[in-house]
Amino acid sequence: MPNNSVVALKQVGTSDIWNIYYSELPRFIEDDGYFNPIIDSTTPKINDTIPMQTPSLSISYKSPVELSSGNISIFEVNGKESYFRQSFNGQTTEFLTSDDDKKITINVFESDSYGSVKLDIKSSKSFLNLQSEQEKKKIRDNLAIELSESASVSPDRIKVTERYQNDQGQVVLLFSISATDDPFKSSANTIMKDLNTLIKFKSY
């Protein structure tokens, strides 16, 4: 268990009665709160509030590590709400750099008023097969219009950036939402919440 204990269950004969045994193990290796004894530290630290403009995160290890092909996912937490921000393969050098195999730096999307949309496999394949940047721009522009219409906001509030990533065959497009001082218009945070709900029930 994460608290360094062992729980065992043992059936009594062939009956429906089970005994539960619990024991705490001696701590030979001190854990720094990461539930992983080889993690030395992180930047930002555990429970730190991360500024929206933070360009990167880092993990320092006590021993050399090797990046695997597993996915790394980043979520933005706002109170009780969480929003998917970014996901990429552990061997994606565009977002990961390694320093002496003991420090991993994760580059994150700018996040002031940004979100992302993951295309389905068929749409992703079509997008990646396009040779013309103009054709890719047209798809991004059409997506921005569709997102604006879905959120019932003017098209100048939502823009899809040129940056995208390939997450195991699925394209993730980054879009921005501009802020407003008009009290009669939806805030960027409200638009993000609305789109987050709508995208859950629609495939792109």
VEXROZA-660652 format. One line per field, with one value per atom (N, C-alpha, C): x, y, z; residue in one letter; atom name. Coordinates in steps of 0.05 Angstrom, whole numbers, plus 5000, padded with zeros to 4 digits. Layout:
% VEXROZA-660652
east <- X ...
north <- Y ...
up <- Z ...
r <- a ...
a <- CA ...
This chain:
% VEXROZA-660652
east <- 5017 5000 5018 5007 5023 5034 5021 5030 5050 5062 5083 5073 5048 5036 5028 5024 5016 4989 4970 4944 4941 4934 4931 4903 4891 4865 4869 4857 4859 4832 4823 4797 4800 4779 4779 4767 4785 4775 4761 4737 4720 4696 4696 4673 4673 4653 4651 4664 4680 4693 4722 4729 4756 4769 4795 4810 4827 4828 4844 4868 4892 4917 4930 4939 4950 4977 4997 5023 5038 5051 5067 5096 5108 5135 5155 5178 5199 5207 5212 5220 5251 5261 5289 5296 5276 5280 5259 5268 5250 5237 5211 5197 5191 5193 5190 5162 5143 5115 5105 5122 5115 5106 5106 5100 5119 5143 5164 5190 5205 5229 5252 5251 5274 5269 5245 5241 5252 5270 5284 5268 5259 5244 5230 5212 5198 5197 5195 5191 5167 5145 5140 5138 5138 5137 5108 5105 5079 5061 5036 5016 5022 5043 5047 5025 5019 5001 5018 5011 5027 5016 5032 5022 5015 4994 4985 5006 5025 5045 5069 5069 5092 5098 5122 5128 5137 5145 5155 5152 5153 5154 5178 5189 5212 5211 5223 5224 5254 5265 5292 5292 5309 5310 5336 5336 5360 5378 5366 5381 5374 5392 5386 5360 5344 5320 5320 5303 5300 5271 5266 5238 5226 5200 5186 5167 5151 5132 5104 5102 5077 5069 5044 5034 5037 5042 5042 5019 5002 4978 4979 4971 4971 4943 4933 4906 4908 4891 4888 4866 4871 4851 4843 4817 4806 4784 4790 4771 4765 4740 4732 4732 4736 4736 4764 4767 4792 4789 4809 4807 4832 4827 4850 4865 4891 4908 4925 4938 4959 4965 4971 4979 4998 5020 5039 5054 5067 5083 5109 5117 5141 5167 5166 5190 5187 5168 5164 5184 5205 5227 5218 5196 5186 5178 5169 5158 5175 5194 5210 5240 5255 5284 5295 5319 5331 5359 5365 5391 5406 5426 5442 5424 5401 5383 5372 5377 5367 5348 5345 5325 5310 5283 5266 5251 5252 5238 5215 5191 5167 5158 5159 5149 5119 5106 5076 5066 5042 5029 5025 5027 5018 4989 4981 4955 4938 4944 4928 4899 4892 4864 4865 4877 4881 4867 4861 4849 4859 4851 4860 4837 4838 4818 4833 4826 4839 4821 4831 4816 4814 4792 4790 4811 4814 4836 4833 4808 4804 4811 4801 4807 4836 4849 4877 4894 4887 4901 4899 4875 4871 4888 4888 4903 4933 4944 4972 4981 4963 4970 4970 4960 4959 4988 4995 5022 5023 5000 4999 4992 5008 5002 4977 4971 4946 4922 4923 4901 4897 4920 4919 4907 4915 4904 4874 4864 4836 4821 4832 4819 4819 4841 4842 4822 4820 4801 4773 4767 4739 4733 4753 4749 4743 4758 4753 4725 4715 4688 4668 4673 4654 4654 4677 4679 4664 4668 4654 4624 4615 4586 4575 4591 4582 4580 4599 4599 4582 4570 4553 4568 4593 4609 4618 4626 4635 4661 4665 4688 4715 4715 4741 4750 4733 4741 4757 4754 4767 4785 4810 4829 4844 4848 4864 4892 4912 4940 4952 4976 4990 5002 5005 5017 4998 5009 4994 5013 5003 5020 5006 5023 5013 5015 4992 4991 4983 5003 4999 4977 4981 4963 4940 4936 4914 4925 4915 4925 4911 4926 4916 4921 4899 4901 4897 4914 4912 4896 4877 4862 4863 4860 4861 4834 4828 4803 4810 4802 4809 4792 4803 4789 4771 4753 4735 4729 4726 4718 4688 4675 4646 4631 4617 4603 4579 4571 4549 4558 4584 4595 4608 4608 4619 4649 4659 4688 4702 4728 4743 4740 4739 4736 4709 4688 4661 4660 4672 4673 4687 4709 4725 4708 4693 4676 4654 4642 4621 4632 4656 4668 4677 4687 4695 4672 4648 4624 4615 4615 4606 4624 4651 4669 4668 4660 4657 4636 4617 4595 4597 4620 4623 4651 4654 4680 4687 4712 4722 4740
north <- 4976 5000 5025 5048 5072 5081 5073 5081 5061 5044 5025 5002 4995 4972 4950 4926 4903 4893 4888 4877 4850 4830 4803 4792 4776 4764 4734 4720 4690 4679 4660 4647 4626 4624 4604 4578 4559 4533 4538 4526 4529 4547 4560 4576 4603 4619 4645 4666 4657 4675 4680 4705 4713 4729 4724 4740 4760 4784 4806 4810 4810 4814 4840 4856 4882 4885 4895 4898 4922 4938 4960 4950 4956 4948 4969 4960 4980 4997 5022 5040 5041 5028 5028 5051 5060 5082 5104 5128 5150 5160 5163 5174 5204 5220 5249 5258 5239 5247 5241 5228 5223 5194 5178 5149 5136 5146 5135 5143 5123 5129 5141 5139 5149 5178 5189 5217 5234 5252 5269 5295 5308 5333 5339 5358 5368 5398 5410 5439 5443 5455 5464 5440 5447 5426 5416 5394 5383 5404 5406 5425 5454 5460 5487 5496 5522 5534 5541 5531 5535 5558 5579 5601 5592 5605 5597 5600 5618 5623 5605 5586 5568 5552 5555 5542 5513 5505 5477 5467 5441 5427 5409 5402 5384 5364 5341 5320 5311 5312 5304 5277 5259 5231 5227 5208 5201 5182 5168 5150 5155 5148 5152 5137 5149 5137 5137 5121 5119 5124 5143 5149 5126 5120 5098 5109 5091 5099 5104 5105 5111 5140 5146 5174 5190 5216 5236 5254 5258 5276 5298 5322 5346 5357 5362 5373 5399 5417 5442 5439 5445 5442 5469 5474 5500 5494 5495 5487 5457 5450 5422 5413 5432 5426 5420 5401 5396 5395 5405 5406 5393 5377 5364 5386 5387 5406 5394 5372 5362 5333 5318 5290 5283 5269 5262 5237 5224 5200 5207 5189 5194 5197 5190 5192 5215 5233 5256 5278 5280 5299 5328 5333 5361 5372 5354 5363 5354 5336 5325 5328 5336 5337 5324 5312 5298 5309 5313 5324 5302 5290 5268 5245 5241 5219 5220 5243 5245 5268 5285 5306 5308 5306 5307 5334 5348 5374 5370 5378 5375 5403 5407 5433 5432 5452 5452 5475 5471 5492 5516 5540 5564 5560 5571 5563 5586 5611 5632 5629 5625 5619 5600 5577 5558 5531 5517 5490 5473 5449 5431 5412 5404 5385 5363 5338 5315 5305 5304 5294 5263 5252 5223 5212 5186 5174 5179 5178 5183 5211 5231 5259 5265 5252 5257 5247 5224 5213 5231 5242 5260 5286 5296 5320 5316 5294 5289 5283 5273 5267 5292 5314 5339 5350 5355 5366 5396 5409 5438 5449 5469 5482 5498 5508 5523 5506 5480 5462 5456 5453 5449 5473 5497 5522 5523 5515 5515 5498 5474 5456 5469 5481 5494 5517 5533 5556 5546 5524 5513 5503 5491 5481 5505 5527 5551 5561 5562 5571 5552 5526 5507 5509 5513 5517 5542 5564 5589 5586 5572 5568 5550 5530 5512 5527 5546 5560 5586 5591 5615 5641 5643 5667 5676 5701 5712 5698 5694 5679 5691 5717 5729 5722 5708 5701 5675 5658 5632 5629 5623 5619 5593 5578 5554 5561 5555 5562 5542 5549 5531 5507 5508 5486 5462 5439 5414 5392 5370 5347 5321 5301 5275 5256 5250 5232 5204 5188 5161 5159 5176 5174 5193 5207 5226 5254 5272 5300 5316 5330 5348 5377 5392 5420 5438 5459 5479 5503 5512 5536 5556 5581 5602 5616 5626 5640 5667 5689 5716 5724 5740 5750 5774 5782 5805 5820 5846 5862 5868 5858 5862 5844 5854 5837 5822 5830 5816 5794 5790 5768 5747 5723 5701 5704 5698 5700 5677 5679 5657 5631 5633 5609 5596 5612 5601 5588 5600 5588 5561 5560 5535 5514 5520 5501 5490 5509 5501 5482 5490 5473 5446 5446 5421 5401 5412 5395 5386 5404 5398 5377 5381 5363 5335 5331 5304 5288 5301 5287 5289 5297 5299 5291 5276 5268 5286 5295 5312 5296
up <- 5000 5000 5000 4991 4990 5017 5040 5066 5078 5061 5068 5085 5081 5096 5077 5088 5073 5084 5066 5074 5060 5076 5065 5073 5055 5060 5060 5079 5080 5087 5070 5074 5096 5113 5134 5123 5118 5106 5080 5078 5054 5060 5083 5091 5076 5082 5071 5089 5108 5127 5118 5119 5111 5134 5138 5158 5143 5155 5143 5161 5150 5164 5155 5173 5167 5181 5166 5179 5165 5181 5171 5168 5145 5139 5149 5157 5165 5141 5145 5124 5121 5100 5094 5076 5060 5042 5048 5052 5057 5031 5032 5009 5014 4994 4997 4990 4991 4986 4958 4941 4914 4909 4930 4928 4909 4907 4890 4902 4914 4929 4912 4886 4871 4861 4866 4859 4881 4874 4893 4898 4876 4879 4853 4854 4830 4831 4808 4805 4787 4797 4825 4844 4870 4891 4894 4910 4915 4929 4919 4929 4924 4908 4900 4881 4881 4862 4837 4814 4790 4774 4770 4753 4725 4714 4687 4666 4670 4650 4652 4671 4675 4649 4638 4612 4614 4638 4641 4669 4672 4697 4697 4720 4721 4744 4739 4759 4761 4785 4790 4804 4795 4806 4821 4840 4855 4839 4820 4803 4774 4755 4727 4719 4701 4692 4661 4650 4621 4614 4595 4588 4573 4580 4568 4547 4535 4514 4527 4553 4566 4563 4567 4563 4588 4584 4606 4600 4620 4616 4636 4628 4645 4646 4670 4674 4689 4683 4698 4718 4743 4764 4774 4773 4782 4802 4828 4848 4846 4842 4839 4810 4791 4763 4753 4735 4722 4692 4678 4649 4637 4616 4602 4587 4591 4578 4557 4563 4545 4551 4530 4533 4511 4518 4498 4507 4488 4492 4507 4525 4541 4525 4499 4483 4462 4467 4449 4456 4441 4448 4445 4431 4429 4456 4474 4499 4523 4518 4540 4535 4555 4553 4578 4575 4597 4602 4628 4636 4652 4640 4652 4662 4649 4656 4684 4698 4726 4730 4709 4711 4685 4687 4664 4664 4642 4640 4620 4628 4612 4603 4577 4565 4562 4572 4571 4554 4543 4527 4544 4532 4545 4553 4577 4587 4597 4590 4601 4596 4571 4563 4539 4544 4522 4529 4508 4511 4488 4487 4465 4457 4432 4421 4408 4415 4402 4380 4356 4333 4335 4323 4322 4302 4302 4287 4257 4246 4218 4210 4226 4220 4224 4244 4249 4225 4215 4192 4168 4163 4141 4144 4169 4175 4171 4181 4179 4150 4134 4106 4088 4098 4082 4079 4055 4049 4051 4045 4045 4072 4081 4107 4104 4080 4076 4081 4072 4077 4107 4121 4150 4164 4154 4166 4162 4139 4133 4153 4159 4178 4206 4214 4240 4242 4220 4220 4221 4207 4208 4236 4250 4277 4296 4292 4309 4305 4280 4275 4289 4287 4299 4329 4341 4370 4378 4363 4369 4368 4347 4344 4367 4375 4396 4423 4427 4452 4451 4427 4423 4429 4419 4422 4394 4392 4367 4358 4332 4322 4328 4335 4342 4370 4386 4413 4414 4394 4394 4369 4373 4351 4355 4334 4335 4327 4344 4338 4318 4309 4290 4303 4330 4344 4346 4341 4346 4352 4363 4369 4361 4356 4347 4371 4382 4406 4397 4390 4381 4359 4339 4315 4317 4340 4342 4346 4329 4329 4351 4367 4388 4379 4374 4366 4389 4391 4413 4403 4419 4413 4436 4430 4450 4452 4476 4481 4492 4478 4487 4510 4528 4551 4543 4560 4555 4580 4578 4601 4601 4581 4578 4597 4617 4637 4624 4600 4587 4568 4567 4550 4568 4559 4574 4578 4602 4608 4594 4591 4579 4595 4621 4638 4634 4631 4626 4599 4579 4552 4553 4568 4570 4583 4604 4617 4598 4583 4564 4542 4531 4510 4521 4546 4558 4561 4567 4569 4541 4522 4495 4482 4485 4471 4482 4507 4518 4503 4492 4478 4448 4438 4409 4401 4379 4369 4345 4345 4323 4305
r <- m m m p p p n n n n n n s s s v v v v v v a a a l l l k k k q q q v v v g g g t t t s s s d d d i i i w w w n n n i i i y y y y y y s s s e e e l l l p p p r r r f f f i i i e e e d d d d d d g g g y y y f f f n n n p p p i i i i i i d d d s s s t t t t t t p p p k k k i i i n n n d d d t t t i i i p p p m m m q q q t t t p p p s s s l l l s s s i i i s s s y y y k k k s s s p p p v v v e e e l l l s s s s s s g g g n n n i i i s s s i i i f f f e e e v v v n n n g g g k k k e e e s s s y y y f f f r r r q q q s s s f f f n n n g g g q q q t t t t t t e e e f f f l l l t t t s s s d d d d d d d d d k k k k k k i i i t t t i i i n n n v v v f f f e e e s s s d d d s s s y y y g g g s s s v v v k k k l l l d d d i i i k k k s s s s s s k k k s s s f f f l l l n n n l l l q q q s s s e e e q q q e e e k k k k k k k k k i i i r r r d d d n n n l l l a a a i i i e e e l l l s s s e e e s s s a a a s s s v v v s s s p p p d d d r r r i i i k k k v v v t t t e e e r r r y y y q q q n n n d d d q q q g g g q q q v v v v v v l l l l l l f f f s s s i i i s s s a a a t t t d d d d d d p p p f f f k k k s s s s s s a a a n n n t t t i i i m m m k k k d d d l l l n n n t t t l l l i i i k k k f f f k k k s s s y y y
a <- N CA C N CA C N CA C N CA C N CA C N CA C N CA C N CA C N CA C N CA C N CA C N CA C N CA C N CA C N CA C N CA C N CA C N CA C N CA C N CA C N CA C N CA C N CA C N CA C N CA C N CA C N CA C N CA C N CA C N CA C N CA C N CA C N CA C N CA C N CA C N CA C N CA C N CA C N CA C N CA C N CA C N CA C N CA C N CA C N CA C N CA C N CA C N CA C N CA C N CA C N CA C N CA C N CA C N CA C N CA C N CA C N CA C N CA C N CA C N CA C N CA C N CA C N CA C N CA C N CA C N CA C N CA C N CA C N CA C N CA C N CA C N CA C N CA C N CA C N CA C N CA C N CA C N CA C N CA C N CA C N CA C N CA C N CA C N CA C N CA C N CA C N CA C N CA C N CA C N CA C N CA C N CA C N CA C N CA C N CA C N CA C N CA C N CA C N CA C N CA C N CA C N CA C N CA C N CA C N CA C N CA C N CA C N CA C N CA C N CA C N CA C N CA C N CA C N CA C N CA C N CA C N CA C N CA C N CA C N CA C N CA C N CA C N CA C N CA C N CA C N CA C N CA C N CA C N CA C N CA C N CA C N CA C N CA C N CA C N CA C N CA C N CA C N CA C N CA C N CA C N CA C N CA C N CA C N CA C N CA C N CA C N CA C N CA C N CA C N CA C N CA C N CA C N CA C N CA C N CA C N CA C N CA C N CA C N CA C N CA C N CA C N CA C N CA C N CA C N CA C N CA C N CA C N CA C N CA C N CA C N CA C N CA C N CA C N CA C N CA C N CA C N CA C N CA C N CA C N CA C N CA C N CA C N CA C N CA C N CA C N CA C N CA C N CA C N CA C N CA C N CA C N CA C N CA C N CA C N CA C N CA C N CA C N CA C N CA C N CA C N CA C N CA C N CA C N CA C
